[in-house]
Amino acid sequence: MRLLRVAAGLVCLTSFIALLADLPPVLLPWILWFLAAAGLAAYLWPGIRTGLFVLVMLGLFVYMGALVTRISGGEIRVAAAEGISVEAGEAIYWGKGKCSTCHSLGDRGSAVRGPNHADVCAKARDLRVAERQAAGATQIQTATDYLVESLAEPEAYIVEGFSAAMPKVYLPPISLSVDEVSAVIVYLQAQGCAPDPVAIELPAAIRNAAAAQAGAESPFSLVLVGDPAAGRALFSDSAGPAGCVQCHTVAGQGGKVGPELTDVAGTQTLAYIFESIMNPSAAIAAGGYEPIQLQLSDGSVLSGLIKAEDDASITVVDKQGAQTVVQKSDLQRERRYPDIPSLMPGNFGELLTVKQVADLIAFLQESAGVLPVE
């Protein structure tokens, strides 16, 4: 009898450990081995029934917890990759990834250059997947596919009302790693869908980005390294040859006519910034920066940026920041970008020296925390 008691106790203890460790079952699930052994031990060994009762309650608690996790699909998905989580993605979205430079999320943030990401995954599931498939993108089958494409190839689909100005975040200057890109996608999945790291399949363009950059040709560079202090003075001089402060804001200082430039060097490449200075009409930032020229029925002409528009009227803001609401019934003719150029002067190549252009760019790099390199 004593030997039988010891055997029942050992089976009970062994099956309990196997249950805790979630080992593969042997003939029967470990919970059944454990309950059967505990029942036999309690029958044969009355003196340990209280301890067995506590052990059984603990075993059942562990088993139910594991069962709920398995049913919800969280057993493997949560641990799919270290560092890939909603929390990590949130930190990157509002930090290193610079997403909040152009996007808001619900009431959080104030950027308007890109779409608001409130319920972005639900919108992708209910709207964007069908739209992409209708356009011939057969590879877009799920909301996650759409989110991946949005980061991998941001110009593949442009939401109506916005322009193609989003950088590839896995390339310089942002340079998110594979795990960081995945974390951002998980965070976006959480906006209207269940986070699902396992569903993320990153294309080779993202997975091989670091290696591709290492073997690529020399990136665009300036012939001079600018002076941030000189660039700041040039930017802030409203009567100077650049006069940027009249229309643009950096760190809360400046006009509101043109795009905010505080973090532009942290989200866009050096080549993009250089072209934006030298040829501002090459690409117009979304979010109310599209130029328009209106000829009214009284013969007057109004030029500026479109700040708001509905079926009845257009709100235009001029270079000085003054807003005018024009009723469409008063329009005789209108011209819009790209039929008209940007309000930003296109002759900075003549107005500024090479050194001054380098200084301005160095100032923007300093503002974004990306210091120029010798």
N, C-alpha and C positions, 0 to 999 in steps of 0.2 A: 504493500500500500504506500509506503514511504517513497519508493522508487517511482510509482505512478504519480504521486503528488509533485515530485521534483520535475518529472518529464512534462507534466501539464503546465507547471510554472515556467519552465524554460521555453516551451512552445508559445505560451502567452507573451513572455518578454520578447522573444525573437520576432514574433509577428507584429508586436507593437513597434519595435525598432524599424522593421521593414515598412510599416505603414507610415511612420514619420519620414523615412528616407524616400518614400514613393518608389520602391523597387518594383520591377516587373513581377506580376503575379505568378505563383506556382500552382497550377491546376485550378485554384480558386483565388478570388481577390483576397488580399491580406486582411481586410476588415472581417471577412467570414472566418478565416483561421484564428484571428485574434478573439472574436466573440465566442467562438466554440471553445478555444483553450481557456478563456477566462471563466466561462460557465463551468467547465470540467474542474478547473482548479478551485472554484468557489464551493463546488459540491464535495470535493475530496478534502479540502483544506479550509474548514469553516473559520479558523482563526484569522485568515487574511482577507475575509470578505470585504471589510471596510476599505482596505487599500486597493483591492481589485475594483471596487465600485468607482473609486476616484480615477483609477487607470482607464476603466471603460469609458467614463464620461469624457476624459481627455482624448482618448482614441476616437470617439465618435465626433468630437469637436473638430479634430484634425481632418478626419475623413470628410465631413460635411463642407469644411472650408475648401479642401482640394476639389471636391465635386462641383461646388459653385464656380470656382475658378475655371475648371475644365469646360463646364457648360457655357460660360460667358466668353470663352475663347481667349482668355487672358493669360493662360498658362505659359505659352510660348511667345506670344506676340509682345508682351511687356518686356521680355528679355531678348527681343530679336537682335538688338545691337546696343552695346553700351553707349550711353550718351544720346541715344535717339529717343526722345520723349517729348510730350507736350510742353513740359516745363523748360527743357533745353531749347526747344524751338521758339518758345515765347521770348526767352532771353536773347536769342539770335535775331529774331524778327525786329525787336525794339532796340537792338544794340548793333553788334558787328555786321549783321546783314543789311543794315540801312534801309530796310523795307519801309519804315515809317517816314522816310524822306518823301515818298510819293503816295503811300497808302495810309488810310485810317482803318480802324476796325471798330465798327459800331460808333459809339460816342468817344472812343479812345483815339486820340490823335486828331490832327487838324489838317493833314496833307490832302490835297485834292488832285494831284497830277495823275494818279492812278485810281482805279476803282476801289470803293470801300470794301473791305474784306469781311464784313459782317455776313455770316452764313454762307461764306464763299463755297464751301464744299457742297452744301445743299443746293446752291444755285448751279454748281457744276453738274451735279447729278440730275437735276430736274430740267436744266436748260442747255448748258454748254455742250454736254456730250452729244446731244441730238444735233446741235448746230454744227459741231465739228464734223460729225459723220455726214451730214447733209452737204458739207463742203468737200467731202471725199477723204477725210482723215479716218480711215478704217482702223487705224491703230488706237484710236481713242474709244475705249469700251466702257470705262468707268470714270467716276469723279476723280479718283486718284491719278488715272492716266492724264486727265486734263491738267491737274495741278502739277504733275511732273513736267508736262510739255510747257506749261507757263514759265517754269524756271529754266528748263533746258533750252527752249527756243521761244523766247518771249515775243518774237515778231510773227510767229506762226498764226496767231489769232489775236486781233486787237479788239477789245470791247468797244462797242460803238460809243463815240463821244470822246475817245482818248487817242493819243498818238503813240507811235512806236518809239518810245524813249527809254524803255526799261533795259538796264544792262544785264548781262549774263553774270549772275552773282558768283559763279564758280570760277570766273576769270578775274584778273586784276582790274581795278584796285581792291575789290571786296574779297575775292579768292576764298570762298567758303569751301571747306573740305566736303568729302562725300557724306560723312556722318552729319555735318552741319546742314547740308542741303536736305538730307532726309529728315532731320529734326524739324526744320521749318515746314516741310510738307506735312509731317505729323501734326504740327500746331494748326496748320490750315485745314487738315482733315477734321480736327476737333471743332471747327466752326460750322456746325450743322450736320456732321456725320460722326461715326464712331472712329476714333484713332486706330489706324491699322498699319503698323510699320511693315508687316510682312507683305502687304499689297504693293509696296513701293518697288518699282523696277527702274533704276536709273539708267539712262542711255550711256553709251560709251563716251560721248562728248563730255559728260560730267565725270565718269569714273576714271577717265584717262587725262583729265585736264592738267593735273600737276606734271605728268610726264610730257605732255604735249608742249606745255609752256617751257619746260627745261630744254627741249630740243628745237624750239622755234627760233626764227630769226630774231635779230635784235629788235625790241619794241620801238615804237615811235618815241623820239626824244627831242628836246630843244637843244639848239646849239649853245645856249647860255643857261646857266643856273641863276634863277631870279633871286631878288632880295625881297623877302616878305614885307619888311617895313616900308620899302619904297613902293611896293604894290599896294599896301594899305593906304598910303598917302595918295597915290594915283586914283585908287578906287573911290576914296572919300572926297576928292576935290570935284565938287559939282561944276566948277567953271573950267576944269582942266580938259585935256584932250580926250580923256575917256569918259568922265562924268557918270560912271556906273551907278553911283549912289542915288542918282535921280530916279532910277527905275528899279534897282535891285537892292535886296536886303541881305546883309551878312551879320550874324549874331545880333539881330534885333535892330540894327541901324541901317536906314536907307528907305527907298521908296517901295511901293507895293505894286507898281505897274507890271514889272517883269518877274520872272521866277525867283524864289528864294534861293540863294547861292551858298548858304552856310556850309552845307555838306556835299556840294556838287562834286568836289574832287575826291570824295570818299565813295561815290557811287558811279562816277563816269571816268572813262579813260582820259589820259592826257591828250590823245589825239582828238577825242570828242570835244574837250574843252577848248583846245586850240581852234578847231573848226568853228565852234560856236562863236568865238570872238572874231575870227577872220571872215566867216561866211554865215552870219546868223540866220539867213533864210534857208539854209540846208536842211534844218530840222527845227520844227516849232514845238515847244513843250506843251503838253496837254494841260487842261485845267484852267481855261480862260485866257490863254495867251495867243489865240488865233487872230491875226489881224483882219480888219475889215474896212472897207471904204464905202461910204453911203452917200449917194446924191439924192437930196430931198426934192420934193416937188416945188419948193421955192427957189431951187437952183443952188443952194448952199451944199457944201461937201463936208462930211464928217469922217475923220479917220481915227482909228484906235483899235482897241482889243475888245472882243466879245466877252462880256462878263456874265451875261444872262440872256436867254432868248426863249420866247414862247410863241404861240400862234399869232399873237397880236402885236408884240413889240420886241425890240432888241435893245439891250442896255450896253452902251459903248463907253469905255474909259479911255481918255486921251493920254498923251505922254506926261501931262502934268498931274494925272490922277483924277481929273474931274470926270464924273459920270453923267451921261446923257441918255435918257430913255427916248427911243424913237419909235413912233407908231408905224407899223408896216404899211398902213394905208397912206402914209405920207412919203413913201419911198418911190423914187423914180427909177433908180438903178442901184445895184450893189455889186461889189467885187470882193472876193474872199481869197485867202491863201489857198493854193499857191499862185493864183493870178496876180496877187500883189505881194511885195516882199515884207519881211519882218519890220516892225517899227524900230528895231535896233539898227543903228547905222551900219552899212555894209562896207565902209571905207576905212576901217581901223588899220588896215594894212598901210594906208597912206598917213593916217593921223598919228600912229604910234610907231616908235622905234622897236627893233627886235628886243632890246633890253627891257623896254616898258611892257611888252607883251609877256616876257618871261617873269617880270616882277609881279604882274597881275596874277598870273597862274600860281606863282609861289605863295602869294597872299591867300589864294583860295585853298591851296594845299595845306597851308598852316592852319587855316580856319577849320578844315575838316580833320586835322590831326595827321595829315599825310605830308610830312616834311619833304622838301625837294632833296634829291640825292646828287652829290657831286658827280 
